Amino acid sequence: MTRAFRPPRSSRWVPGNHFELLENGEEFFPRVFEAIAAARHEVMVETFILWDDKVGRQLHAALLAAARRGADVHVLVDGFGSHDLSDAFLGELVAAGVKFRIFDPGPQVLGQQLNLLRRMHRKIVVVDGQVGFIGGINYSADHLADFGPEAKQDYSVLVRGPIVAHMHQFTREAVLTRAERRRRQSPAPATGRPHAGTAHAIFVTRDNHQHTNDIERHYRVALRAARHRVVIANAYFFPGYRFIREMRRAALRGVEVRLILQGRPDMPIVRTAATLLYDHLLRAGVRIYEYCDRPLHGKVALVDNEWATVGSSNLDPLSLSLNLEANVVIQDRGFNAALHRRLAHLMENSCTQVEAQPPGRWHGLRLLRSYAVFHLMRWFPTWVGWLPRHQPTITLAQPAASAEPDRPASAAA
């Protein structure tokens, strides 16, 4: 027997929150591990990637310590992104009482995983129902500068205030079975979080059932309302027709629209796909910057002086139409200014601005290519509907000799 997962939805601004921007693993990992070390009741972790490296082992140690002192610890990882964790790594956690679940582990064929579509791509932590983290940073050493030239540039936020209740409810719904939710009471009432700051916020998710385009819709609404400036920094950029149209319209009406993309991508096809859109955007007045220090992995944006978003969602077909994602949308001048300072520093010191190519031998071909790609994107939502809509299971990790699926805990893709 399985249950269909229908996550709660927050469509109204929730006041009284505080957000702290965390850049890269150097700022993010210590704060997460510190919060888990202080946990008294419950730790909920969702992540796409967990590696058995120095970062993964730090998380492993923090979760073990929390479980051994009596906290209720739950972890959900993606079966594709975190496919090579050893039995020893998992077994020690399970033996300590950690409920470790794997989203759609899937079988391997000749040592390769073929279940590429509809992944659990969220990165969320909620501790004691009181403090949360959300963003794009996974638990792997490639989010630290000492990893080398391939270290990722990324962002997350530490969250306090009433919006944490929405994150907490969501993670419990995503991870726990009905029986577990009945047995375990929330460590704090869902509506009892005190105000922690001045920020209004919305916790917004994307799934393949009820909220198929919620994150993209928030972006488009913000672009339509933009009056002065837009800055979008996103690792994987190939959004739909309506998104591109709103960016162009904003630039054409005089809004300063700046786009930060990968100049040194972790996968070459990422830059190739994005460049197909360059002519169309540049001709409308969008300024494009390529980040060249190392691979960009961020998924952040700001509009005017108050609106901002941070989360796991890229602006490509996988995130916008297939994967399970989560972002927080923030209305706060202080946070907007802090994010703008970081992104402005990036553009000024680590980016190359893309210049429109002058008319020449290939000018007509470039325009035709850009026009064709732009208008073919009109039909992308229809194409996605043809892709498989399998129903991934969430499998509870157990000692290898007795591993069985946690049958009540499946999730609708």
C-alpha positions in Angstrom: 0.0 0.0 0.0 1.3 3.4 -0.9 0.3 7.0 -0.2 0.1 9.9 -2.6 2.3 12.7 -1.4 0.4 16.1 -1.6 2.7 18.7 0.1 1.2 21.7 1.9 1.2 24.9 0.0 1.9 28.4 1.3 0.5 31.0 -1.0 0.4 34.0 1.4 3.2 36.1 2.7 4.2 35.0 6.2 5.6 38.0 8.3 8.1 38.1 11.1 11.0 36.1 9.7 14.8 36.5 9.6 17.1 35.3 6.8 20.9 35.1 6.9 22.6 34.6 3.6 25.3 31.9 3.6 27.7 31.7 0.7 29.5 28.5 -0.1 30.3 25.6 2.1 32.7 27.7 4.3 29.7 29.7 5.7 27.0 27.0 5.3 28.4 23.8 6.7 29.5 25.1 10.2 26.1 26.7 10.8 24.2 23.5 9.8 26.5 21.3 12.0 26.2 23.8 14.9 22.4 23.7 14.6 22.3 19.8 14.6 24.7 19.7 17.5 22.2 21.9 19.5 19.2 19.8 18.5 17.1 18.5 21.5 14.1 16.8 19.8 14.3 16.4 16.0 16.5 16.8 13.0 15.0 16.6 9.4 17.5 16.6 6.5 16.7 16.5 2.8 19.4 16.6 0.1 20.1 15.6 -3.4 23.7 14.8 -2.9 25.5 13.3 0.1 29.0 12.0 -0.5 31.2 9.9 1.8 33.9 12.5 1.9 35.1 15.0 4.6 31.9 17.0 4.4 29.6 13.9 4.3 31.5 12.4 7.3 31.0 15.6 9.3 27.3 15.5 8.7 27.4 11.7 9.5 29.1 12.5 12.8 26.6 15.3 13.7 23.6 13.1 12.9 25.1 10.2 14.9 25.6 12.4 17.9 22.1 13.8 17.7 20.5 10.4 17.5 22.6 9.0 20.3 21.5 11.7 22.7 17.9 11.0 21.9 16.9 13.3 19.1 14.6 11.9 16.4 16.7 12.1 13.2 15.4 11.7 9.7 17.4 11.9 6.5 16.0 11.8 2.9 18.6 11.6 0.0 18.1 11.2 -3.7 18.9 7.7 -5.0 20.6 9.1 -8.1 22.5 12.0 -6.5 23.6 9.9 -3.5 23.9 6.5 -5.1 27.3 5.3 -3.9 27.0 5.5 -0.1 28.6 2.4 1.5 26.8 -0.1 3.7 29.2 0.9 6.5 28.3 4.6 6.2 24.5 3.8 6.2 24.7 1.0 8.7 26.3 3.1 11.5 23.5 5.7 11.1 20.7 3.1 11.1 22.2 1.3 14.1 22.1 4.6 16.1 18.4 5.0 15.2 18.6 7.4 12.3 15.7 6.9 9.9 17.6 7.1 6.6 15.5 7.1 3.5 16.4 7.0 -0.2 14.2 8.6 -2.8 13.7 6.3 -5.8 16.9 4.3 -5.5 16.2 2.4 -8.7 18.1 -0.6 -10.1 21.4 -0.3 -11.8 22.1 -1.7 -15.3 25.8 -2.6 -16.0 26.7 -0.4 -13.0 24.8 2.6 -14.3 21.6 4.2 -13.0 19.0 4.8 -15.6 16.4 6.6 -13.5 17.4 10.1 -14.5 14.1 11.8 -14.5 12.0 13.4 -11.7 14.6 13.5 -9.0 14.3 14.7 -5.4 16.5 17.8 -5.8 15.6 19.7 -2.6 18.1 20.9 0.0 16.3 21.5 3.3 17.2 21.2 7.0 14.8 21.8 9.9 16.1 21.4 13.5 13.6 21.2 16.4 11.0 22.9 14.2 12.6 26.2 15.1 15.6 26.8 12.7 15.7 26.0 9.0 18.2 26.0 6.1 17.3 26.0 2.4 19.3 26.6 -0.7 21.4 24.9 -3.4 24.3 23.5 -1.3 24.7 19.7 -1.1 26.8 17.8 1.4 30.0 17.3 -0.6 33.5 18.6 -0.5 33.2 20.3 -3.9 31.3 23.1 -2.1 34.6 24.1 -0.4 37.3 26.3 -2.0 40.0 23.8 -1.1 38.4 21.3 -3.5 40.3 23.1 -6.3 39.3 24.7 -9.6 36.0 22.6 -9.7 34.8 23.9 -6.3 31.3 25.3 -6.7 30.0 28.8 -6.0 26.7 28.6 -4.3 24.2 30.0 -1.7 21.9 29.0 1.0 20.0 30.8 3.8 19.5 30.2 7.6 15.9 30.8 8.4 14.2 31.7 11.7 10.6 32.7 12.3 7.1 31.5 11.5 8.0 30.4 7.9 10.0 27.6 9.5 6.7 26.0 10.4 5.8 25.6 6.7 9.2 24.1 6.0 8.8 21.8 9.0 5.3 20.6 8.1 6.5 20.0 4.5 9.5 17.9 5.5 7.5 15.8 8.0 4.9 15.1 5.3 7.7 14.2 2.8 9.6 11.9 5.0 7.4 10.4 7.7 4.8 7.7 7.2 1.3 8.3 8.5 2.0 6.0 11.4 5.2 7.8 12.4 3.4 11.2 12.2 0.7 9.8 14.5 3.3 8.5 17.0 5.5 11.5 17.0 4.3 14.9 18.0 5.9 18.0 16.5 8.5 19.5 18.9 6.6 22.8 18.7 3.1 23.8 17.6 3.0 24.5 13.8 1.7 28.1 14.5 3.8 28.8 17.6 7.1 30.1 16.1 7.8 33.6 17.5 8.6 36.5 15.2 12.3 36.7 14.5 12.6 39.6 12.2 11.0 41.9 9.6 11.0 39.7 6.5 7.8 38.4 4.8 8.3 35.0 3.1 6.7 32.3 1.2 7.9 28.7 1.2 7.2 27.4 -2.4 7.8 23.9 -3.8 7.6 22.2 -7.2 6.3 18.7 -7.7 4.6 16.7 -10.5 1.2 16.6 -9.0 -0.3 19.8 -7.5 2.4 22.4 -7.8 3.9 21.8 -11.2 5.0 25.4 -11.9 4.8 27.3 -8.6 8.4 28.3 -8.5 8.5 29.5 -12.1 5.2 31.4 -11.5 6.7 33.4 -8.6 9.7 34.3 -10.8 7.4 35.5 -13.6 5.2 37.5 -11.3 8.3 39.3 -9.9 9.6 40.0 -13.4 6.3 41.5 -14.4 6.3 43.7 -11.3 10.0 44.8 -11.7 10.5 48.6 -12.1 14.2 49.2 -11.5 16.5 46.1 -11.4 16.6 42.4 -11.7 19.6 40.2 -11.0 19.3 36.4 -11.6 22.3 34.1 -10.8 21.5 30.5 -11.9 23.8 27.6 -12.7 21.6 25.9 -15.3 19.7 28.3 -17.5 17.3 27.2 -20.2 13.8 28.3 -19.0 10.5 28.2 -20.8 9.1 30.6 -23.4 7.0 32.6 -20.9 10.0 33.1 -18.6 12.2 34.5 -21.4 9.3 36.7 -22.6 9.0 38.3 -19.1 12.7 38.9 -18.9 12.7 40.6 -22.4 9.6 42.7 -21.6 11.2 43.9 -18.3 14.4 44.9 -20.1 12.5 46.6 -23.0 10.5 48.8 -20.6 13.8 50.1 -19.0 14.4 47.7 -16.1 18.1 46.9 -15.6 18.0 43.1 -16.1 21.3 41.2 -15.3 21.9 37.5 -15.7 24.8 35.7 -14.1 25.5 32.3 -15.7 28.3 29.7 -15.9 31.4 30.7 -17.8 33.3 27.6 -16.6 30.5 25.1 -16.4 30.8 21.7 -14.7 29.1 20.3 -17.8 29.9 21.9 -21.2 26.4 21.3 -22.5 25.1 23.8 -19.9 26.8 26.7 -21.4 26.1 25.6 -25.0 22.3 25.5 -24.2 22.3 28.9 -22.5 24.2 30.5 -25.4 21.4 29.6 -27.8 19.3 32.2 -25.9 22.0 35.0 -25.8 21.1 36.8 -29.0 17.5 36.9 -28.1 18.1 38.3 -24.6 20.9 40.7 -25.6 18.8 42.3 -28.3 16.2 43.1 -25.7 18.7 44.8 -23.5 19.4 42.0 -21.0 23.0 42.1 -19.7 24.6 38.7 -19.5 27.6 37.9 -17.2 29.6 34.7 -17.3 31.1 33.7 -13.9 34.6 32.4 -14.7 36.4 31.7 -11.4 34.9 28.2 -11.0 31.6 26.4 -11.7 28.5 28.4 -10.6 26.0 26.3 -8.7 23.8 29.1 -7.2 20.0 29.5 -7.7 19.3 33.0 -6.4 17.6 36.1 -7.7 16.5 39.6 -6.6 14.0 42.1 -8.0 14.0 45.9 -7.2 14.8 46.6 -3.5 12.7 44.0 -1.6 12.0 40.7 -3.5 14.5 37.8 -3.5 14.5 34.1 -3.8 17.0 31.3 -2.7 16.5 27.6 -3.2 17.3 24.5 -5.1 15.5 25.2 -8.4 17.6 25.9 -11.4 16.0 27.6 -14.4 16.1 24.7 -16.8 13.8 21.9 -17.9 14.8 19.5 -15.2 14.1 21.9 -12.3 11.1 23.7 -13.8 9.3 20.6 -15.2 10.6 17.4 -13.7 12.5 17.5 -10.4 11.1 18.0 -6.9 12.3 21.5 -5.7 12.0 24.0 -2.9 12.7 27.7 -2.7 11.9 30.4 -0.3 10.7 33.8 -1.6 11.7 36.7 0.6 10.3 40.2 0.8 12.8 42.2 2.8 15.0 45.2 2.0 17.9 44.2 4.3 18.2 40.7 2.8 17.7 42.0 -0.8 20.6 44.5 -0.2 22.8 41.8 1.3 22.3 39.5 -1.7 22.8 42.4 -4.1 26.1 43.2 -2.6 27.3 39.6 -3.0 26.1 39.4 -6.6 27.5 42.8 -7.5 30.9 41.8 -6.1 30.7 38.6 -8.2 29.9 40.6 -11.4 32.6 43.2 -10.8 35.4 40.8 -9.8 34.7 37.3 -11.2 32.6 37.7 -14.3 33.0 38.5 -18.0 30.2 40.5 -19.6 28.9 39.0 -22.8 28.8 41.5 -25.7 26.3 41.3 -28.5 28.0 40.1 -31.6 28.1 42.6 -34.5 26.4 41.8 -37.8 28.6 39.6 -40.0 28.7 36.5 -42.0 26.8 34.4 -39.5 24.5 37.1 -38.2 21.5 35.9 -40.0 22.1 32.3 -39.0 22.4 33.3 -35.3 19.2 35.3 -35.4 17.4 32.3 -37.1 18.7 29.9 -34.5 17.7 32.2 -31.6 14.3 32.7 -33.1 13.7 29.0 -33.6 14.9 28.0 -30.1 12.8 30.8 -28.5 9.6 29.8 -30.2 10.1 26.0 -30.0 10.2 26.6 -26.2 6.5 27.5 -26.4 5.8 23.8 -26.6 8.1 22.5 -23.9 5.3 21.9 -21.3 3.6 19.7 -23.8 6.8 17.7 -24.5 7.3 17.1 -20.7 3.9 15.6 -20.5 5.1 12.8 -22.8 7.9 11.8 -20.5 7.4 8.9 -18.1 5.5 9.7 -14.9 6.7 6.9 -12.7 5.9 6.9 -9.1 9.1 6.8 -7.1 9.3 5.1 -3.8 11.0 6.3 -0.6 13.0 3.3 0.7 14.1 3.0 4.3 17.7 2.1 4.6 18.3 -1.0 6.7 21.2 -3.4 7.3 22.1 -5.0 4.0 21.1 -8.5 5.1 17.5 -7.5 5.9 16.9 -4.5 3.7 13.2 -4.1 2.9 11.3 -1.1 1.3 9.5 1.1 3.7 6.3 0.4 1.9 3.9 3.0 3.4 6.3 5.9 2.5 6.1 6.5 -1.2 5.8 9.8 -3.0 3.9 10.8 -6.1 6.3 12.1 -8.8 
